[in-house]
Amino acid sequence: MQSFDTIVIGAGPNGLAAAQRLASKGAKVLVLEASGAPGGGAGLAHLSYNLDPRVAKSMALAQHGLVWQQTNLATTALGTDGKHLRMQGALGATLSGDVPEKDRAAWAALRTRLLRFAAVLAPLNQMSPPRIAKDAGNPMLRLGMIALKARMMGAREFRELGRIILTNVHDLLDDELSAPLLKGALAFDATLGGWLGPRSPNSVLPWLVRLSGQTAGVQGALGLPKGGMPALGAAMAKSAEAAGVTLHCNARAARIIVEDERVAGVTLADGEEIRARRVVSAIAPKTTLLNLVGPRHLDAGLTTRARHQKSRGGAAKLSLILRALPDFRGADLTDRLLIAGSEHDVERAFNPVKYGRVPEKPGMEIMIPTAHEPGTGGMHRLTAVAQFAPHAPADRDTARAAMLAACMAQLEAHAPGISAMVQSAEILMPYDIEDQYGLPGGQWHAGELSVEQMLFLRPLPGLAQYQGPIPGLWLASAGCHPGGGVSGTPGWNAALAMEAAQ
Ligand SMILES: Cc1cc2nc3c(=O)[nH]c(=O)nc-3n(C[C@H](O)[C@H](O)[C@H](O)COP(=O)(O)OP(=O)(O)OC[C@H]3O[C@@H](n4cnc5c(N)ncnc54)[C@H](O)[C@@H]3O)c2cc1C
């Protein structure tokens, strides 16, 4: 068999980004993917909000098949009475619908502020978090530059950034706005992929991280690739292979081999051993440390910290095949459609999930890909991320059936007659997502993106610079800084950290 100096575990966006970068710098890279095809969570995703511009450019994704269907999707927040709110441009630059004049002005000011604050924080995404205790020089300097940029916004804005970062989404919105649909849409967006409600402490900072992303150079814009998000994953895989990466699908890593206190390769689930001096794990850090490396190679403190890392997923994924196009009371079906009647509805959907129960009225982010690209046989597809869903209910099958029923009731309330159009329906609960995609708890970010698990605390204190606890082991998934989404950012940062360490 061919020999490799680097094995990457996981062909998700981050594994592919890291592999491509390493191969393009001369490494002989093998990527092991447990499932039958590369792309990972890109197959779960339905729109793009934070594809890393470095990754898009360096991986030449456009040359490898990425074509944008839309680079600045509009959002329609659905009202049950047909009085919708339409938000066009990045983060609702223009509002149309029944919104009080004072809300329009207040939103224009708040939107500008949120985007400005997110832009100040954006350079953090592209750097390895500094080691607080040890690092001097470059990373600390860059952190200092970001602080300086924040200060240069002026004393008032700097103070406001400090206040906003420590507050919660509900209070922030409640201070400025009154229209329930607007507040609902923003509260839904802010908590998407998290395990927190709008009233949870520190819920604004993860929102700013989300807003620091961009599509085709526009901050806060939402994109839809032609062929959907799987096409983005496929373009990344093509780019990696073009750089010389060898990709093995249906190859599940079962163990990371440790010999003489350093990494020596990977054992596959079928028992095959593949040797390499460097292993880059682009699957969740928790799984990597506790299952693939194993506590016997870790000190007791690290094992405990890994066990305590929070990875609760709250998003379910609904896929419907429909015999006809539904009518969401006149809404444009090429928009991203939101069901989140008010900020209270979003909070109420989170409350039961804390106790392992299914909410009566989940919030939903809906896409109808066949409204953009016609499908075959006159059928239509609808996908939705539904929040919140319990990751550890008492009975999985009962919870799955209840969640599907709750989602269908929500859809029926907003698009009467849709239930009768359903040819087939599938819902993946967070635990199904864990089983199929390996994200612990079905967590969007492969580990919650909460303030206490961010930056130099991500994935765990002492491991934030992508370097694992054993020589030769590197961590590169969304569980690392700066978190999830089909961005490739953690994978790219990890590859840069490996280059810097050579
Ligand atoms: C319901 C839901 C909806 C989402 N929607 C969106 C969205 O619309 N837009 C967006 O940008 N993001 C979305 N996300 C987030 C996004 O999917 C993830 O953050 C992203 O995929 C993480 O990328 P990754 O490369 O770190 O890991 P993954 O994409 O999870 O890739 C890891 C890969 O490793 C493989 N693997 C796992 N274990 C092993 C093993 N032992 N050996 C070998 N291979 C293994 C997996 O099969 C997988 O292919 C969503 C997440 C969820 C849960």
The ligand as an SDF file (V2000), in Angstrom:
LIG
                    3D

 53 58  0  0  0  0  0  0  0  0999 V2000
  -29.5070   20.0580   11.6370 C   0  0  0  0  0  0  0  0  0  0  0  0
  -28.2820   20.8080   11.1770 C   0  0  0  0  0  0  0  0  0  0  0  0
  -28.3960   21.6980   10.1300 C   0  0  0  0  0  0  0  0  0  0  0  0
  -27.2760   22.4350    9.6960 C   0  0  0  0  0  0  0  0  0  0  0  0
  -27.4470   23.3250    8.6820 N   0  0  0  0  0  0  0  0  0  0  0  0
  -26.3950   24.0670    8.2820 C   0  0  0  0  0  0  0  0  0  0  0  0
  -26.5430   25.0120    7.2260 C   0  0  0  0  0  0  0  0  0  0  0  0
  -27.6190   25.1820    6.6550 O   0  0  0  0  0  0  0  0  0  0  0  0
  -25.4390   25.7130    6.8400 N   0  0  0  0  0  0  0  0  0  0  0  0
  -24.2220   25.5390    7.4270 C   0  0  0  0  0  0  0  0  0  0  0  0
  -23.2470   26.2010    7.0200 O   0  0  0  0  0  0  0  0  0  0  0  0
  -24.0550   24.6560    8.4460 N   0  0  0  0  0  0  0  0  0  0  0  0
  -25.1030   23.9090    8.8840 C   0  0  0  0  0  0  0  0  0  0  0  0
  -24.9340   23.0030    9.8900 N   0  0  0  0  0  0  0  0  0  0  0  0
  -23.6120   22.8990   10.5500 C   0  0  0  0  0  0  0  0  0  0  0  0
  -22.6150   22.0840    9.7180 C   0  0  0  0  0  0  0  0  0  0  0  0
  -23.2330   20.9300    9.2010 O   0  0  0  0  0  0  0  0  0  0  0  0
  -21.4030   21.6690   10.5810 C   0  0  0  0  0  0  0  0  0  0  0  0
  -20.9880   22.6890   11.4370 O   0  0  0  0  0  0  0  0  0  0  0  0
  -20.2120   21.3000    9.6800 C   0  0  0  0  0  0  0  0  0  0  0  0
  -20.5730   20.2510    8.8100 O   0  0  0  0  0  0  0  0  0  0  0  0
  -18.9940   20.8690   10.4980 C   0  0  0  0  0  0  0  0  0  0  0  0
  -17.9590   20.5170    9.6160 O   0  0  0  0  0  0  0  0  0  0  0  0
  -16.7850   19.5080   10.0230 P   0  0  0  0  0  0  0  0  0  0  0  0
  -15.9640   19.2930    8.8310 O   0  0  0  0  0  0  0  0  0  0  0  0
  -16.1210   20.0090   11.2570 O   0  0  0  0  0  0  0  0  0  0  0  0
  -17.5230   18.1650   10.4670 O   0  0  0  0  0  0  0  0  0  0  0  0
  -18.5650   17.2220    9.6550 P   0  0  0  0  0  0  0  0  0  0  0  0
  -19.2010   17.9850    8.5650 O   0  0  0  0  0  0  0  0  0  0  0  0
  -19.4040   16.6520   10.7290 O   0  0  0  0  0  0  0  0  0  0  0  0
  -17.6220   16.1430    9.0100 O   0  0  0  0  0  0  0  0  0  0  0  0
  -17.0620   15.0890    9.7370 C   0  0  0  0  0  0  0  0  0  0  0  0
  -16.9530   13.8840    8.8170 C   0  0  0  0  0  0  0  0  0  0  0  0
  -16.2790   12.8530    9.5340 O   0  0  0  0  0  0  0  0  0  0  0  0
  -16.9080   11.6190    9.2770 C   0  0  0  0  0  0  0  0  0  0  0  0
  -16.5860   10.7560   10.4280 N   0  0  0  0  0  0  0  0  0  0  0  0
  -17.1360   10.7740   11.6570 C   0  0  0  0  0  0  0  0  0  0  0  0
  -16.5340    9.8410   12.4420 N   0  0  0  0  0  0  0  0  0  0  0  0
  -15.5750    9.2510   11.6800 C   0  0  0  0  0  0  0  0  0  0  0  0
  -14.6160    8.2300   11.9210 C   0  0  0  0  0  0  0  0  0  0  0  0
  -14.5160    7.6260   13.1160 N   0  0  0  0  0  0  0  0  0  0  0  0
  -13.7950    7.8540   10.9060 N   0  0  0  0  0  0  0  0  0  0  0  0
  -13.8660    8.4610    9.6920 C   0  0  0  0  0  0  0  0  0  0  0  0
  -14.7710    9.4320    9.4080 N   0  0  0  0  0  0  0  0  0  0  0  0
  -15.6070    9.8260   10.3930 C   0  0  0  0  0  0  0  0  0  0  0  0
  -18.3710   11.9560    9.1380 C   0  0  0  0  0  0  0  0  0  0  0  0
  -19.0430   10.9510    8.3890 O   0  0  0  0  0  0  0  0  0  0  0  0
  -18.2870   13.2920    8.4000 C   0  0  0  0  0  0  0  0  0  0  0  0
  -18.2770   13.1060    7.0080 O   0  0  0  0  0  0  0  0  0  0  0  0
  -26.0210   22.2430   10.3350 C   0  0  0  0  0  0  0  0  0  0  0  0
  -25.8970   21.3230   11.3830 C   0  0  0  0  0  0  0  0  0  0  0  0
  -27.0130   20.6200   11.8180 C   0  0  0  0  0  0  0  0  0  0  0  0
  -26.8520   19.6560   12.9590 C   0  0  0  0  0  0  0  0  0  0  0  0
  1  2  1  0
  2  3  1  0
  2 52  2  0
  3  4  2  0
  4  5  1  0
  4 50  1  0
  5  6  2  0
  6  7  1  0
  6 13  1  0
  7  8  2  0
  7  9  1  0
  9 10  1  0
 10 11  2  0
 10 12  1  0
 12 13  2  0
 13 14  1  0
 14 15  1  0
 14 50  1  0
 15 16  1  0
 16 17  1  0
 16 18  1  0
 18 19  1  0
 18 20  1  0
 20 21  1  0
 20 22  1  0
 22 23  1  0
 23 24  1  0
 24 25  2  0
 24 26  1  0
 24 27  1  0
 27 28  1  0
 28 29  2  0
 28 30  1  0
 28 31  1  0
 31 32  1  0
 32 33  1  0
 33 34  1  0
 33 48  1  0
 34 35  1  0
 35 36  1  0
 35 46  1  0
 36 37  1  0
 36 45  1  0
 37 38  2  0
 38 39  1  0
 39 40  1  0
 39 45  2  0
 40 41  1  0
 40 42  2  0
 42 43  1  0
 43 44  2  0
 44 45  1  0
 46 47  1  0
 46 48  1  0
 48 49  1  0
 50 51  2  0
 51 52  1  0
 52 53  1  0
M  END
$$$$
